[in-house]
Amino acid sequence: MPLTSHRRLVVSATLIAALAAGVAPATSASAAAPRTPAAVPQAPAAPKTADTAPAPDMEGVVAALNAAMANGAPGAMARFSGPGGVQSRAVGVRDRVNGTPMDVRSRFRIGSVSKTFSTVVLLQLVQEGRLTLDSPVDTYLPGLLPDDRITVRHLLTHRSGLADYTDPMFANTVPGFESVRNRVFGYRELVDLSLALPRTTEPGVSYKYSNANFVVVGMLIEKLTGKPVADAYQRRIFKPLKLRDTSYVHPETRIAGRHVRGYLYPDAAGDPLVDSTEQTVSWAQSAGAVISSPADLNTFTKALMRGRLLSPAMMDAMTTVTPTDATNTRFYGLGLRRYDLSCGAQVYGHTGTVQGFYTYAFSTRDGRRSLSAMANSSNRGAVNTALGGTLEAAFCGKKPAAATASRADRDFSSLPAERDLPERH
């Protein structure tokens, strides 16, 4: 960092030694989110090296998958990729009717993991000078939002205050889903649903997750490129990374090829599960309509963290995070979650919920290790929480027989999963 001539510097022996060893002082991201009294942005920490990273505990991964099944998922699977190679595990079935076993080569709906894909596209447009993060959204979409204080950054960090229209839409889970299963929405219709609800916060003040933010992100992408988001995903991410199992087919309802069937739990206990596999996902679009597979999700998160999709400056902005709750383990950057695990590992990615599917797709900051996991049910929070246990097992390895109390208290898998959609169970 440049030093001005008028500043006095007191250089400690420790700093001199560090500089002599070629260690540069850490700096915060130049595009960090604005400071607020409630949440101070945290610049990315230096990742653990592969040499010190524990081996994945695949028995623990299977235990987490089995726990997801014990809590009601018909099946679950996970795929870990690291310096030691790829390890995959699957339990249960991907089709309840014919009993087809779960298969890690299968495709499924990834829900809000789509938000990270949308963010990558938008940040590439920032790199190209087509928009800036701290400009009002209305600069690019005149008259769309009633508050010109809402910036592009506020959308990507869920700090816009735009209400989540999915709360009333799915207040009654199955009837709400059936009412939109085959419906095709325009982006503006979804934004209007949000604007009809009270704002959740003043722009920039606090984090409040809302699918409406990423509907507007989709509108920005289409306005700036002049083409559908499907084209942007394909040209900018799917094709360069050779994600052959990843697609955005909105408003088509089918998942092509080998795929997992998803099952939605009704609100009333004891009612039969609803096969929710076929739907337009038009209620989400750029907030949650991408289809993918475990291998492709591993490839995507690893490539992102390794800088294959964004410049270093954009990666710094994307991975500069603020807390989403009071646990000091969960954070959000630009369309990206960071989870701090019990062993000190920090992993970046996103969770996903869409009717019938829960997804986790995360990688270490150096991109050397990644995990994708899926369970084929939703509206069942205990399933989502259990599936999150795959992160601890994969990135922290086997726990000591007598784990310390502090580690047990900070175990990520003991925390209820964050919700991307309203749930009743």
Secondary structure, DSSP 8 states (H G I E B T S, - for coil): ----TT------HHHHHHHHTT-------TT-----SS---B-------TTTS----HHHHHHHHHHHHHTT-SEEEEEEEETTEEEEEEEEBS-TTT--B--TT-BEE-GGGHHHHHHHHHHHHHHTTS--TTSBGGGTSTTSSS-TT-BHHHHHTT-S----THHHHTSSHHHHHHHHTT----HHHHHHHHHTS--SS-TTTS----HHHHHHHHHHHHHHHSS-HHHHHIIIIITTTT-TT-B--TT-----SSB---EE--SSTT---EE--S---TTTGGGT--EE-HHHHHHHHHHHHTTSSS-HHHHHHHH-BEESSSSSSEEE-SS-EEEE-TTS-EEEEEEEEETTEEEEEEEETTSS-EEEEEESEES-HHHHHHHHHHHHHHHH-S--TT--HHHHHT-GGGS----SS----
